[in-house]
Amino acid sequence: MITSPRGLLRRALDLPAPLLLLAGMFALHTGSALAVRAFDSVGPAGVTWLRLTWAALVLLAVGGRSLWPAIRRATPRDLGAVVILGTVSAGMMALYSEATARIDLGTATALEFLGPLAVAVFALRRRRELVWIAAAAAGVLLLTRPWTGSADLAGVALGLAGAGCVAFYIVLTQRVGGSFRAVHGLALAMTVSAVVMAPFGAPPVVAAADGRILLVTLAIALLYPLLPFLVEMVVLQRMSRTAYSTFISLEPGISLVMGALIIAQTPLPVQVAGMALVVAAGIGAARGDTGPPPTGTARPAAEPGVDRRPESAAAAPRREPEYAG
């Protein structure tokens, strides 16, 4: 029996939520590490544009004919939110790529992680939770080691700017996730992102005229952004806020590991200690969210209409539609 790509996707997304989330994180940082290797061909902007373009094309194909009725049903406000989300997503990925071209992958991820962590802590509205911000800041200092004079300040600044984009991304996904199904929302947002990045990424790609980079970036796009973004939108329907937060707090550590394995970015002991502080800060903020979970009727573990993303990944509950390929 031949199974269609859409059927295979459905089966994969039916796996247990924690397994899906871990797979998505490893895919994300494997893709990010491989992207760093591709920077020599067309630069960070070129690689980012190609990844976004491939992701948009694949998602448009997966969404199929059901995408167009979704667009027609959408209000101008819904479509405007998609445009803004796509623009912010492009900025988030571009800034992260530019940062990883200058500083280690794990350090760039830890810097970007400060955005959702800050959202998490401030959403809890308890002063004692500020200790997690302090712990993360101390961890970032150990990662960047500014006292050695070897820190790339431009890379650090780009990473921090990316953290700001992540904070905006969190807020905007609340709006788009409540208006479109997972694949539809991602397809539209990635299309906007690709268009926004075209003026920056297309020129170096055209100048390089290297057909191999097209195939390389297609493979990278499947690993990131396509698979992690899609997995995240599905997983958020099934996990509690605290469980999701605890798992996602491992992401900087996973990034450090994949950077070491794939692109030989071996961390110093002091950097490992710094990463441990950042991960501990994320887990601590997650465990501090002791509010009662929203109740629902469609599933015993999670309500399909509520975002289970913790404040480390979402500032407030939002409607999260069912996945439909």
N, C-alpha and C positions, 0 to 999 in steps of 0.2 A: 504494500500500500504506500503510495506516494503522499507525503505530507507537505503541504504548502509552507512557504516561509512564514506566513501569518500564523498557521497552526503551530509551527515550532516555537514561534515567539510566545504564543499563548501558554504553551506547556512550560516553557522556561519561566515565565512570570508567575506560574502557579507554585513554584518552589517555596519552601518556608521563608518568611520575610527576613530573618537574621542572615540566612545563607545568601539570599539575594543581595542584601545590603553589603555584606562583606565582599561578595563577588564584584559588585559595582565599584567599591572603593579600590580594590586591587586593579580592576580594569582601568579606572580613572588614572591612577598613578603609574601604571604600566604605559598607558598612552602618553602621559605627560613626559615620562622619561624618554620614550622613543621620539617624541616631538623635539626634545632638546638635541638629539642626534641629527634631526633633519634641518635644524636651523642653519647649518652651513650651506645648504643648497639654495634656500629662498628667504632666509631670515625669519625671525619670530612672527612678523606680520603676515608674511606669505604663507607660512605653515598654518597659522591660525585661520586665515581666510579659507584655505583649502579644506581644513577640517570642518569649518562651519558650512561650507558649500556642500560637501559630501553628506554631512549630517542632514541638511535641509532636503537634499534630493532623495535620500533614503527614506526619511520620514514622510515626505510628500507621496512617495510610492506606497509606503505602508498604509498611510491614511486613505489612499485611494479615492474613490468617488464619494465616500461618506464625508470627506473634508468639505466639499463645496456646499452641501446643505448646512453644515455647521457655520460656515462663513456667512451664508445668507441669513441665518437666524440671529447672528450676532448683532448687537447694537453698535452704533458708532463708538460708544464709550468702551465697549468690550474690545473692539478692534484697536482703539487708541491705546488701551492697556497692553495689548500684544506688541504694538510698535515700540512702546517705551521699554517693555521687558526685553524685547530683542535687542534694542540699543544698549541697555545695561548689560545684558549677557555678553554682547560683543566686547564691551569695555572690560568686563570681568575677565574674559578669556585672554584678551590682548594684553592687559596689564600683567596677568599671571605669566604669560609666555615671555614677555619682556623681562620680567623679574627673574624667571628661571634661566634666561640667557646670561644673567649677570651673577646670580647667587645660587647656592645649592638648592636642589628641589625641595628637600625637607624644610629648609629655612623659609623658602618662599611660601610653602603651604602653611607653615606655622604663622607667618605674618598675615596671610589671608584669613586664617582661622580666627584672628582677633575680631573680625567683623561680627560673625555670628555669636562669638563668645560674649562680646559687649552687649549685643541685643539680648542674650540670655540673662545676663546678670542684671541689667537695668530693668528688664521686664519683671524680674522677681521682686523688685522694689524693697529689698532688705539690705541695709548697709553692710551687714556682716558678709554678704555675698561678694562684696568688692574685693575680698581676699583672693578670689579666683582671678580677677583682672590683674592683681599684683603678682600672683604666681605666674600667670602667662607672660606678663611683661618681663619678669625676671628670667623666664625661660628663653624669651626672644633675645635678651641681652647675652645669655650664654651661647646661644646659637650664632649670633652675629659677631660677638667678641669685639666690640668697638675699641676696647683699650689696646688692641694689637695694631690698630691703624690699617688693617687689611680689609676692613668691611667695605663693600661696595655700596656707598650711600645711595646712588641712583637705583640700584637693585632693591634696597630696603624701602626707599620711597615708593617705588612702583608696587612692591608687595603691600604696603600700607594703603595705597590708593585702591588696589584690588580688594582689600578688606572693606573699604567703603562701598565699593560696587556690590559686594556680597550682601551687605546690609540692605541696600536698595533692592537687590534681587529677591531677598526674603519677603519684603513687603509686597513687591509686585506680583510674585507668584501666587499670593493669596487671591489677587483679583483675577488673574488669568486662569488659575486652577479652578475657580468657581464658575467659570463661564464656558470652558471647553473641556472635552475629554482629553486624557493624557496625551495621546498621540497627536491629536489635532492642535492642542495648544503648543506642544513642542515643535511641530512642523512649521507652524506660522512664526513662532518666535525665532527659530533657527534660520528661517528664510530672511526675516528682517535682519538678523545678525550678519548673515552672509552679505547682504546688500550694503549694510553699514561699513563692513570691513573691506569691501571691494576697492575703494580708492587707495587704501593703505597696503593691501595685500596683493592685489592683482598685478601692479607694475613689476615687482620683483619676480613674480611667477612667470610673467610673459618674457621678461628679460632673460631668465634662466633657460627657458625653452627645454626643460628636462622632463620627458615623459615619465621617467621612473618616479619622480616625486609625486605624481598624481596617484600612482598605485600605493606608494608608501603612506600618503596622507589619507587615502581611503581606509586602509587598515587601521591607522591611528584614530580616525574619526569614529570608527565602530567602537573602539575602546574608550574614547573620550572626544566629544561630549555625548555621543548617541546612547550607548548602553547605560552609563551611570545616571544620566538625567531621566531616562525612561524608567529605570529600576527605582529611582528615588520617588518618582511620582506614584508608582504602584505600591511601594513599601509603606509609604506614609499612611495608606489606608488600613494597614494591618497591625502596626506596632504602637505601643503606648509611647507617650512623649518621653518618659524617662528611659525606656529601653532604647528608643531611637537615638536619644542624646548620648547615651553611654557608648553605643556602637560607633556613632559618627565621631566621637571624641578621639577614637583611635586613628583617624585619618592622617594627622600629621606624622604619626609614628610609621604608618604604612608607607607614606611618601618617602620618609627617610630610608626605609628598608629598600624600596624599589629603586631609589636613586643610587644606593650602594651596589645593588645587584646588577642593574642594567647599564648605568653610565659611570660606575666606579667612583662615586662621590662618597668616599669613606669618611664618616664623621669622627671627630676627635672625642675623647671621653667627656670633655666639658660640654660638647654639643649634644651628646647623648643625654647627659643630665638635664640640659636645657629642654630637650624634646620631652623628657619625662615630666618636667614641670608643666609644659603646655598641655600634654595629654591629661595629667592629673587635674589641671584647672578645668578642662572641658568636662571631665567626669564629675568633678565636684559641683560644677554649676548644674549639671544634669540631675544629680541626686538631690540638689536643693529645691527642685521643682516638685513639691509634695502636694500640690493641689489635686483635687479629685479629677479623674479623667472624664471626658464627656461621655454620656451614655448614648446608646444607639439601639436600633432594632434589627438592622440588616445583618450584622455580624456580631457574634458574642464578644470579639476582642476589639473591634474598632467600628466606628460608624462611618460609612462611606462618605458622608457629607461633611466630615470634620477632619481638619488637618491634624495629624498626630505628631507633626514635627515639633520637637521641643523648641524652647526659646533659643537654643543654640542654632536652630535652623529656621525658625519662624517666630515672628513677634506675637502673633495672635492666631486663634483658630480661623480656618478658612474652609470653604466648601471644597472638597476634593472629589472629582467625578470618578465614576467607575471606568476602568480601562476597557476599551473596546477597539479591537484591531479592525 
